[in-house]
Structures are given as C-alpha cells and as structure tokens.
Amino acid sequence: MEHTRDEPADALWSRLRLIEGQPLADRAEAYGSLHDELMKRLESAPRGGDAAPGPR
C-alpha cells in the first residue's frame, strides 16, 4: 500500500469532524487532548538546521 502526503491531514480532518459533532463540553475536552497530542509530536520531532528557533 502506497502512502500519500495527504494521509495525516485526512486523519486530522476526520478527527476534527468527529470532535465538532460532540456536545460543547465534550468538544472542549477533545480539543484539549488533541492539542496535547500535537504538542508532544512537535516537541519530539527532529529539528532541522543549525539554529534553534527562538520564542515567538
């Protein structure tokens, strides 16, 4: 099976659609969990280049 670049984005859109269908309180919790998961992925990803990014 060949993977395309769009698969992660498709999975994210599917997850966002599921979250949007939930009641407001559940949505808030689900978005918080998604945020935490994405932050962990970003923090664990290898960094490119020699200079470390500064605060924004």
C-alpha positions in Angstrom: 0.0 0.0 0.0 1.4 3.4 -1.0 1.1 6.3 1.4 0.5 9.8 0.3 1.4 13.1 1.9 -2.3 13.8 2.5 -3.0 10.8 4.8 -2.0 12.6 8.1 -4.0 15.6 7.1 -7.0 13.4 6.1 -6.8 11.7 9.5 -6.7 15.1 11.3 -9.8 16.4 9.3 -11.7 13.2 10.2 -10.8 13.6 13.8 -11.9 17.3 13.8 -15.2 16.4 12.2 -15.8 13.8 15.0 -15.0 16.4 17.6 -17.3 19.0 16.1 -20.2 16.6 16.3 -19.9 16.3 20.1 -21.6 18.3 22.7 -19.8 21.5 23.7 -18.3 20.3 27.0 -17.0 17.1 25.3 -15.7 19.1 22.4 -13.6 21.3 24.7 -12.0 18.3 26.3 -11.4 16.6 23.0 -9.7 19.7 21.6 -7.6 19.9 24.7 -6.5 16.3 24.2 -5.8 16.9 20.5 -3.7 20.0 21.4 -1.6 18.0 23.9 -1.0 15.2 21.4 0.1 17.5 18.7 2.3 19.5 21.0 4.1 16.2 22.1 4.6 15.3 18.4 6.1 18.7 17.7 8.4 18.6 20.7 9.6 15.1 19.8 10.2 15.8 16.1 13.8 16.2 14.9 14.8 19.8 14.3 16.3 20.9 11.0 19.0 23.5 10.6 21.8 24.6 13.0 19.9 27.4 14.8 17.3 26.6 17.4 14.1 28.5 17.0 13.5 31.3 19.5 10.3 32.2 21.3 7.6 33.7 19.2 
